[in-house]
Amino acid sequence: MEEKMQSGSDRRDFLKKSALFGLGVAAASNLVLPATARAAGMASGAESHDLGILNFALNAEHQAIAAYQVGAESKLLKPGALKLALQFQKDHEAHAAILAETIQKMGGKPVAAKLPLTAPMEELAKAWGFPVAQLKDEADVLHFAAGLEIGAAKAYLGAVKDFRTPELAHAAANIEGDEAMHYAILRNALGMNPVPAAFISAMPDKA
């Protein structure tokens, strides 16, 4: 009994100290929970439930990283927008790293990215279903990225109530702000009102 209580205490301590503010549940509406996440040898009960959400989040972070890679390699972005895209990509890479570490610490198996970033842009886009044929200029790329970011922010909003571990719920609420800021900055770069609504849930799904 004491060992079990200590294990729970250690897990909570890890969650509090492991930079989970980088935790992400960002997901586009067409994502599905990977089979890897469902069959990952997870623990039972609350941990299993939370691990499923974490692996869903990790898959979505892989998607976001790939999206910014495709945008960067499209040659449609001017230097300022390219710098922004690469900065946001690094944010998502940080999220993915801590997600993978957390999943492992909790006894799960992190889902892998569909393709490495070194894969040709066309292959990355095809693997994730990105609409590259519709990306004709910088504005198209920024609109696409903004849509992913607001989808991420709304996913965080929904995930807060779904986590059964309080520290994870807190982290989801925290990272929601990061995704919302990405969205606002991208809209501002497009010359649009960066904050078009008073609530995240009311924000347009497309910039």
C-alpha atoms as an extended CHARMM CRD file, in Angstrom:
* protein
*
       207  EXT
         1         1  MET       CA              0.0000000000        0.0000000000        0.0000000000  PROA      1               0.0000000000
         2         2  GLU       CA              2.7940000000        2.3670000000        0.9430000000  PROA      2               0.0000000000
         3         3  GLU       CA              4.6080000000        1.5250000000       -2.2940000000  PROA      3               0.0000000000
         4         4  LYS       CA              1.4700000000        2.3020000000       -4.2970000000  PROA      4               0.0000000000
         5         5  MET       CA              1.0190000000        5.6150000000       -2.5410000000  PROA      5               0.0000000000
         6         6  GLN       CA              4.6590000000        6.4800000000       -3.1140000000  PROA      6               0.0000000000
         7         7  SER       CA              4.3080000000        5.6340000000       -6.8000000000  PROA      7               0.0000000000
         8         8  GLY       CA              1.3370000000        7.9700000000       -7.0980000000  PROA      8               0.0000000000
         9         9  SER       CA              3.2310000000       10.6860000000       -5.2550000000  PROA      9               0.0000000000
        10        10  ASP       CA              6.2430000000       10.2810000000       -7.5370000000  PROA      10              0.0000000000
        11        11  ARG       CA              4.0370000000       10.5040000000      -10.6090000000  PROA      11              0.0000000000
        12        12  ARG       CA              2.3740000000       13.6890000000       -9.4080000000  PROA      12              0.0000000000
        13        13  ASP       CA              5.7730000000       15.1510000000       -8.5380000000  PROA      13              0.0000000000
        14        14  PHE       CA              7.0590000000       14.3550000000      -12.0250000000  PROA      14              0.0000000000
        15        15  LEU       CA              4.0230000000       15.9140000000      -13.6550000000  PROA      15              0.0000000000
        16        16  LYS       CA              4.4840000000       19.0910000000      -11.6670000000  PROA      16              0.0000000000
        17        17  LYS       CA              8.2040000000       19.4220000000      -12.3490000000  PROA      17              0.0000000000
        18        18  SER       CA              8.6180000000       18.2030000000      -15.9310000000  PROA      18              0.0000000000
        19        19  ALA       CA              7.7060000000       21.3800000000      -17.8100000000  PROA      19              0.0000000000
        20        20  LEU       CA              4.2370000000       20.1500000000      -18.6480000000  PROA      20              0.0000000000
        21        21  PHE       CA              3.3230000000       23.6870000000      -19.6060000000  PROA      21              0.0000000000
        22        22  GLY       CA              4.5470000000       22.4820000000      -22.9830000000  PROA      22              0.0000000000
        23        23  LEU       CA              1.8860000000       19.7670000000      -23.0000000000  PROA      23              0.0000000000
        24        24  GLY       CA             -0.2500000000       19.8190000000      -26.0990000000  PROA      24              0.0000000000
        25        25  VAL       CA             -3.5790000000       18.4020000000      -27.1290000000  PROA      25              0.0000000000
        26        26  ALA       CA             -3.5490000000       20.2610000000      -30.4260000000  PROA      26              0.0000000000
        27        27  ALA       CA             -5.5110000000       18.4260000000      -33.0970000000  PROA      27              0.0000000000
        28        28  ALA       CA             -7.1570000000       19.2300000000      -36.3720000000  PROA      28              0.0000000000
        29        29  SER       CA            -10.7400000000       18.0600000000      -36.7500000000  PROA      29              0.0000000000
        30        30  ASN       CA             -9.7970000000       15.2630000000      -39.1820000000  PROA      30              0.0000000000
        31        31  LEU       CA             -7.3550000000       13.5520000000      -36.8210000000  PROA      31              0.0000000000
        32        32  VAL       CA             -8.2370000000       10.1820000000      -35.2980000000  PROA      32              0.0000000000
        33        33  LEU       CA             -6.6460000000        8.5520000000      -32.2710000000  PROA      33              0.0000000000
        34        34  PRO       CA             -3.8150000000        6.3950000000      -33.6400000000  PROA      34              0.0000000000
        35        35  ALA       CA             -4.0440000000        2.6320000000      -33.1520000000  PROA      35              0.0000000000
        36        36  THR       CA             -0.6410000000        2.8680000000      -31.4840000000  PROA      36              0.0000000000
        37        37  ALA       CA             -2.1900000000        5.0030000000      -28.7730000000  PROA      37              0.0000000000
        38        38  ARG       CA             -4.9770000000        2.5200000000      -28.1600000000  PROA      38              0.0000000000
        39        39  ALA       CA             -2.7220000000       -0.5410000000      -28.0660000000  PROA      39              0.0000000000
        40        40  ALA       CA              0.2450000000        0.9550000000      -26.2460000000  PROA      40              0.0000000000
        41        41  GLY       CA              0.2680000000       -1.2750000000      -23.1680000000  PROA      41              0.0000000000
        42        42  MET       CA             -1.1280000000        1.4550000000      -20.9550000000  PROA      42              0.0000000000
        43        43  ALA       CA             -1.9750000000        1.2610000000      -17.2980000000  PROA      43              0.0000000000
        44        44  SER       CA             -5.5910000000        0.8220000000      -16.2590000000  PROA      44              0.0000000000
        45        45  GLY       CA             -8.1110000000        3.3810000000      -15.0520000000  PROA      45              0.0000000000
        46        46  ALA       CA             -7.2840000000        7.0650000000      -14.9300000000  PROA      46              0.0000000000
        47        47  GLU       CA             -3.7140000000        6.6400000000      -16.1830000000  PROA      47              0.0000000000
        48        48  SER       CA             -4.9020000000        4.6650000000      -19.2170000000  PROA      48              0.0000000000
        49        49  HSD       CA             -7.5180000000        7.3090000000      -19.9570000000  PROA      49              0.0000000000
        50        50  ASP       CA             -5.0320000000       10.1600000000      -19.6560000000  PROA      50              0.0000000000
        51        51  LEU       CA             -2.4080000000        8.3170000000      -21.6830000000  PROA      51              0.0000000000
        52        52  GLY       CA             -4.8910000000        7.9990000000      -24.5290000000  PROA      52              0.0000000000
        53        53  ILE       CA             -5.3810000000       11.7680000000      -24.5540000000  PROA      53              0.0000000000
        54        54  LEU       CA             -1.6330000000       12.3730000000      -24.2950000000  PROA      54              0.0000000000
        55        55  ASN       CA             -0.8790000000       10.1310000000      -27.2510000000  PROA      55              0.0000000000
        56        56  PHE       CA             -3.6300000000       11.8000000000      -29.2540000000  PROA      56              0.0000000000
        57        57  ALA       CA             -1.9670000000       15.0960000000      -28.3560000000  PROA      57              0.0000000000
        58        58  LEU       CA              1.4400000000       13.8260000000      -29.3990000000  PROA      58              0.0000000000
        59        59  ASN       CA              0.1080000000       12.7130000000      -32.7690000000  PROA      59              0.0000000000
        60        60  ALA       CA             -1.3930000000       16.1540000000      -33.2480000000  PROA      60              0.0000000000
        61        61  GLU       CA              1.9070000000       17.8220000000      -32.3080000000  PROA      61              0.0000000000
        62        62  HSD       CA              3.6500000000       15.7010000000      -34.9370000000  PROA      62              0.0000000000
        63        63  GLN       CA              1.0640000000       16.9820000000      -37.4010000000  PROA      63              0.0000000000
        64        64  ALA       CA              1.6700000000       20.6240000000      -36.4530000000  PROA      64              0.0000000000
        65        65  ILE       CA              5.4380000000       20.2100000000      -36.7430000000  PROA      65              0.0000000000
        66        66  ALA       CA              5.0110000000       18.7030000000      -40.2100000000  PROA      66              0.0000000000
        67        67  ALA       CA              2.5990000000       21.4730000000      -41.2350000000  PROA      67              0.0000000000
        68        68  TYR       CA              5.1060000000       24.1910000000      -40.4070000000  PROA      68              0.0000000000
        69        69  GLN       CA              7.8300000000       22.2240000000      -42.1840000000  PROA      69              0.0000000000
        70        70  VAL       CA              5.7200000000       22.0900000000      -45.3400000000  PROA      70              0.0000000000
        71        71  GLY       CA              4.9840000000       25.8060000000      -45.0020000000  PROA      71              0.0000000000
        72        72  ALA       CA              8.6530000000       26.6110000000      -44.5650000000  PROA      72              0.0000000000
        73        73  GLU       CA              9.6690000000       24.5260000000      -47.5770000000  PROA      73              0.0000000000
        74        74  SER       CA              6.9100000000       25.8840000000      -49.7970000000  PROA      74              0.0000000000
        75        75  LYS       CA              9.0430000000       28.9490000000      -50.6200000000  PROA      75              0.0000000000
        76        76  LEU       CA              5.8650000000       31.0140000000      -50.3470000000  PROA      76              0.0000000000
        77        77  LEU       CA              6.8350000000       32.7100000000      -47.0810000000  PROA      77              0.0000000000
        78        78  LYS       CA              8.7480000000       35.9640000000      -46.9150000000  PROA      78              0.0000000000
        79        79  PRO       CA             11.5670000000       36.2160000000      -44.3300000000  PROA      79              0.0000000000
        80        80  GLY       CA              9.3770000000       37.6330000000      -41.5580000000  PROA      80              0.0000000000
        81        81  ALA       CA              6.6470000000       35.0270000000      -41.9410000000  PROA      81              0.0000000000
        82        82  LEU       CA              9.2120000000       32.2540000000      -42.3300000000  PROA      82              0.0000000000
        83        83  LYS       CA             10.8720000000       33.2400000000      -39.0590000000  PROA      83              0.0000000000
        84        84  LEU       CA              7.4630000000       33.1470000000      -37.3710000000  PROA      84              0.0000000000
        85        85  ALA       CA              6.6440000000       29.7210000000      -38.7940000000  PROA      85              0.0000000000
        86        86  LEU       CA              9.9470000000       28.2550000000      -37.6250000000  PROA      86              0.0000000000
        87        87  GLN       CA              9.4650000000       29.7450000000      -34.1520000000  PROA      87              0.0000000000
        88        88  PHE       CA              6.0120000000       28.1880000000      -33.8540000000  PROA      88              0.0000000000
        89        89  GLN       CA              7.3820000000       24.8910000000      -35.1370000000  PROA      89              0.0000000000
        90        90  LYS       CA              9.9270000000       24.9210000000      -32.2970000000  PROA      90              0.0000000000
        91        91  ASP       CA              7.0920000000       25.4790000000      -29.8270000000  PROA      91              0.0000000000
        92        92  HSD       CA              5.3520000000       22.3690000000      -31.1220000000  PROA      92              0.0000000000
        93        93  GLU       CA              8.6120000000       20.4100000000      -31.0450000000  PROA      93              0.0000000000
        94        94  ALA       CA              8.9780000000       21.3240000000      -27.3690000000  PROA      94              0.0000000000
        95        95  HSD       CA              5.4160000000       20.1810000000      -26.7450000000  PROA      95              0.0000000000
        96        96  ALA       CA              6.0640000000       16.8800000000      -28.5250000000  PROA      96              0.0000000000
        97        97  ALA       CA              9.2650000000       16.2270000000      -26.5850000000  PROA      97              0.0000000000
        98        98  ILE       CA              7.6840000000       16.6590000000      -23.1720000000  PROA      98              0.0000000000
        99        99  LEU       CA              4.5920000000       14.7190000000      -24.2400000000  PROA      99              0.0000000000
       100       100  ALA       CA              6.7190000000       11.7500000000      -25.2830000000  PROA      100             0.0000000000
       101       101  GLU       CA              8.6960000000       11.9140000000      -22.0350000000  PROA      101             0.0000000000
       102       102  THR       CA              5.5230000000       12.1050000000      -19.9560000000  PROA      102             0.0000000000
       103       103  ILE       CA              3.9110000000        9.1690000000      -21.7710000000  PROA      103             0.0000000000
       104       104  GLN       CA              7.0050000000        7.0470000000      -21.1340000000  PROA      104             0.0000000000
       105       105  LYS       CA              7.1610000000        8.0490000000      -17.4680000000  PROA      105             0.0000000000
       106       106  MET       CA              3.5200000000        7.0310000000      -17.0770000000  PROA      106             0.0000000000
       107       107  GLY       CA              4.1730000000        3.6180000000      -18.6220000000  PROA      107             0.0000000000
       108       108  GLY       CA              2.8700000000        4.2340000000      -22.1360000000  PROA      108             0.0000000000
       109       109  LYS       CA              4.4030000000        4.0850000000      -25.5950000000  PROA      109             0.0000000000
       110       110  PRO       CA              4.6470000000        7.4030000000      -27.4780000000  PROA      110             0.0000000000
       111       111  VAL       CA              3.1410000000        7.3760000000      -30.9420000000  PROA      111             0.0000000000
       112       112  ALA       CA              5.7160000000        8.0810000000      -33.6670000000  PROA      112             0.0000000000
       113       113  ALA       CA              5.5100000000       10.7090000000      -36.3790000000  PROA      113             0.0000000000
       114       114  LYS       CA              4.2060000000        9.4390000000      -39.7070000000  PROA      114             0.0000000000
       115       115  LEU       CA              7.3670000000       10.5550000000      -41.5090000000  PROA      115             0.0000000000
       116       116  PRO       CA             10.6330000000       12.2530000000      -40.5090000000  PROA      116             0.0000000000
       117       117  LEU       CA             10.9240000000       15.9560000000      -41.3200000000  PROA      117             0.0000000000
       118       118  THR       CA             13.7120000000       15.0970000000      -43.7410000000  PROA      118             0.0000000000
       119       119  ALA       CA             11.1530000000       13.4640000000      -46.0460000000  PROA      119             0.0000000000
       120       120  PRO       CA             10.3340000000       15.3970000000      -49.2320000000  PROA      120             0.0000000000
       121       121  MET       CA              7.7090000000       18.0880000000      -48.7540000000  PROA      121             0.0000000000
       122       122  GLU       CA              5.3010000000       16.3270000000      -51.1190000000  PROA      122             0.0000000000
       123       123  GLU       CA              5.4960000000       13.1100000000      -49.0790000000  PROA      123             0.0000000000
       124       124  LEU       CA              4.9930000000       14.9340000000      -45.7780000000  PROA      124             0.0000000000
       125       125  ALA       CA              1.9680000000       16.7500000000      -47.1610000000  PROA      125             0.0000000000
       126       126  LYS       CA              0.4630000000       13.5480000000      -48.5480000000  PROA      126             0.0000000000
       127       127  ALA       CA              1.0190000000       11.6170000000      -45.3080000000  PROA      127             0.0000000000
       128       128  TRP       CA             -0.8800000000       14.2300000000      -43.2930000000  PROA      128             0.0000000000
       129       129  GLY       CA             -3.4320000000       15.1990000000      -45.9250000000  PROA      129             0.0000000000
       130       130  PHE       CA             -2.3090000000       18.8270000000      -46.1550000000  PROA      130             0.0000000000
       131       131  PRO       CA             -3.9940000000       20.8030000000      -48.9760000000  PROA      131             0.0000000000
       132       132  VAL       CA             -0.7600000000       21.9190000000      -50.6470000000  PROA      132             0.0000000000
       133       133  ALA       CA             -2.4700000000       22.3350000000      -54.0160000000  PROA      133             0.0000000000
       134       134  GLN       CA             -4.5050000000       25.1400000000      -52.4470000000  PROA      134             0.0000000000
       135       135  LEU       CA             -1.4700000000       26.9840000000      -51.0750000000  PROA      135             0.0000000000
       136       136  LYS       CA             -0.6830000000       29.5580000000      -53.7390000000  PROA      136             0.0000000000
       137       137  ASP       CA              0.8720000000       32.3920000000      -51.7460000000  PROA      137             0.0000000000
       138       138  GLU       CA              1.9780000000       33.4830000000      -48.2780000000  PROA      138             0.0000000000
       139       139  ALA       CA             -1.5520000000       34.3960000000      -47.2060000000  PROA      139             0.0000000000
       140       140  ASP       CA             -2.7710000000       30.8780000000      -48.0290000000  PROA      140             0.0000000000
       141       141  VAL       CA             -0.0580000000       29.3480000000      -45.8440000000  PROA      141             0.0000000000
       142       142  LEU       CA             -0.8090000000       31.6830000000      -42.9400000000  PROA      142             0.0000000000
       143       143  HSD       CA             -4.5510000000       31.0270000000      -43.2020000000  PROA      143             0.0000000000
       144       144  PHE       CA             -3.8510000000       27.2860000000      -43.1560000000  PROA      144             0.0000000000
       145       145  ALA       CA             -1.6030000000       27.5740000000      -40.0940000000  PROA      145             0.0000000000
       146       146  ALA       CA             -4.0680000000       29.8090000000      -38.2600000000  PROA      146             0.0000000000
       147       147  GLY       CA             -6.8100000000       27.2340000000      -38.8190000000  PROA      147             0.0000000000
       148       148  LEU       CA             -4.6670000000       24.5370000000      -37.2430000000  PROA      148             0.0000000000
       149       149  GLU       CA             -3.7910000000       26.7670000000      -34.2880000000  PROA      149             0.0000000000
       150       150  ILE       CA             -7.3840000000       27.6950000000      -33.4160000000  PROA      150             0.0000000000
       151       151  GLY       CA             -8.2960000000       24.0310000000      -33.7370000000  PROA      151             0.0000000000
       152       152  ALA       CA             -5.5270000000       23.3360000000      -31.2370000000  PROA      152             0.0000000000
       153       153  ALA       CA             -6.7380000000       25.9990000000      -28.8190000000  PROA      153             0.0000000000
       154       154  LYS       CA            -10.2900000000       24.6450000000      -28.9260000000  PROA      154             0.0000000000
       155       155  ALA       CA             -9.0160000000       21.0980000000      -28.4410000000  PROA      155             0.0000000000
       156       156  TYR       CA             -7.1550000000       22.2020000000      -25.3080000000  PROA      156             0.0000000000
       157       157  LEU       CA            -10.3320000000       23.8400000000      -24.0610000000  PROA      157             0.0000000000
       158       158  GLY       CA            -12.2090000000       20.5760000000      -24.4610000000  PROA      158             0.0000000000
       159       159  ALA       CA             -9.4100000000       18.4830000000      -22.9850000000  PROA      159             0.0000000000
       160       160  VAL       CA             -9.3330000000       20.3400000000      -19.6760000000  PROA      160             0.0000000000
       161       161  LYS       CA            -12.4490000000       18.5460000000      -18.4360000000  PROA      161             0.0000000000
       162       162  ASP       CA            -11.4150000000       15.1930000000      -19.9270000000  PROA      162             0.0000000000
       163       163  PHE       CA             -8.1520000000       14.6610000000      -18.0500000000  PROA      163             0.0000000000
       164       164  ARG       CA             -8.5220000000       12.7020000000      -14.8250000000  PROA      164             0.0000000000
       165       165  THR       CA             -5.1400000000       13.8460000000      -13.5190000000  PROA      165             0.0000000000
       166       166  PRO       CA             -5.4690000000       17.4420000000      -12.2420000000  PROA      166             0.0000000000
       167       167  GLU       CA             -1.9030000000       18.3890000000      -13.1960000000  PROA      167             0.0000000000
       168       168  LEU       CA             -2.5500000000       17.4020000000      -16.7990000000  PROA      168             0.0000000000
       169       169  ALA       CA             -5.7850000000       19.3790000000      -16.9060000000  PROA      169             0.0000000000
       170       170  HSD       CA             -3.9040000000       22.4180000000      -15.5960000000  PROA      170             0.0000000000
       171       171  ALA       CA             -1.2250000000       21.9690000000      -18.2390000000  PROA      171             0.0000000000
       172       172  ALA       CA             -3.8340000000       21.6870000000      -21.0000000000  PROA      172             0.0000000000
       173       173  ALA       CA             -5.4050000000       24.9520000000      -19.8560000000  PROA      173             0.0000000000
       174       174  ASN       CA             -1.9660000000       26.5610000000      -19.7860000000  PROA      174             0.0000000000
       175       175  ILE       CA             -0.9540000000       25.4950000000      -23.2830000000  PROA      175             0.0000000000
       176       176  GLU       CA             -4.3050000000       26.6130000000      -24.6720000000  PROA      176             0.0000000000
       177       177  GLY       CA             -3.0540000000       30.1640000000      -24.2360000000  PROA      177             0.0000000000
       178       178  ASP       CA              0.0310000000       29.4420000000      -26.3420000000  PROA      178             0.0000000000
       179       179  GLU       CA             -2.0710000000       28.1000000000      -29.2120000000  PROA      179             0.0000000000
       180       180  ALA       CA             -4.4330000000       31.0650000000      -28.9760000000  PROA      180             0.0000000000
       181       181  MET       CA             -1.4800000000       33.4490000000      -29.1670000000  PROA      181             0.0000000000
       182       182  HSD       CA             -0.1850000000       31.6440000000      -32.2580000000  PROA      182             0.0000000000
       183       183  TYR       CA             -3.6120000000       32.1180000000      -33.8280000000  PROA      183             0.0000000000
       184       184  ALA       CA             -3.7760000000       35.8040000000      -32.9290000000  PROA      184             0.0000000000
       185       185  ILE       CA             -0.2760000000       36.5020000000      -34.2430000000  PROA      185             0.0000000000
       186       186  LEU       CA             -0.9880000000       34.7210000000      -37.5120000000  PROA      186             0.0000000000
       187       187  ARG       CA             -4.1980000000       36.7140000000      -37.9720000000  PROA      187             0.0000000000
       188       188  ASN       CA             -2.2940000000       39.8990000000      -37.2350000000  PROA      188             0.0000000000
       189       189  ALA       CA              0.2990000000       38.9440000000      -39.8650000000  PROA      189             0.0000000000
       190       190  LEU       CA             -2.6050000000       38.6030000000      -42.3120000000  PROA      190             0.0000000000
       191       191  GLY       CA             -3.7740000000       42.1190000000      -41.4730000000  PROA      191             0.0000000000
       192       192  MET       CA             -6.8680000000       40.7960000000      -39.6880000000  PROA      192             0.0000000000
       193       193  ASN       CA             -8.3210000000       41.5060000000      -36.2580000000  PROA      193             0.0000000000
       194       194  PRO       CA             -6.1000000000       39.2700000000      -34.0630000000  PROA      194             0.0000000000
       195       195  VAL       CA             -8.8240000000       38.6760000000      -31.4550000000  PROA      195             0.0000000000
       196       196  PRO       CA            -12.1770000000       38.5400000000      -33.2980000000  PROA      196             0.0000000000
       197       197  ALA       CA            -14.2230000000       37.2030000000      -30.3630000000  PROA      197             0.0000000000
       198       198  ALA       CA            -14.3400000000       37.3850000000      -26.5840000000  PROA      198             0.0000000000
       199       199  PHE       CA            -14.1950000000       33.5990000000      -26.1030000000  PROA      199             0.0000000000
       200       200  ILE       CA            -11.9910000000       30.8830000000      -27.6020000000  PROA      200             0.0000000000
       201       201  SER       CA            -15.0550000000       28.7920000000      -28.4610000000  PROA      201             0.0000000000
       202       202  ALA       CA            -16.4510000000       31.6610000000      -30.5140000000  PROA      202             0.0000000000
       203       203  MET       CA            -13.3180000000       32.2690000000      -32.5790000000  PROA      203             0.0000000000
       204       204  PRO       CA            -13.6730000000       31.5510000000      -36.3250000000  PROA      204             0.0000000000
       205       205  ASP       CA            -12.2760000000       28.1610000000      -37.2750000000  PROA      205             0.0000000000
       206       206  LYS       CA            -10.5750000000       29.7450000000      -40.2660000000  PROA      206             0.0000000000
       207       207  ALA       CA             -8.6040000000       32.9760000000      -40.3160000000  PROA      207             0.0000000000
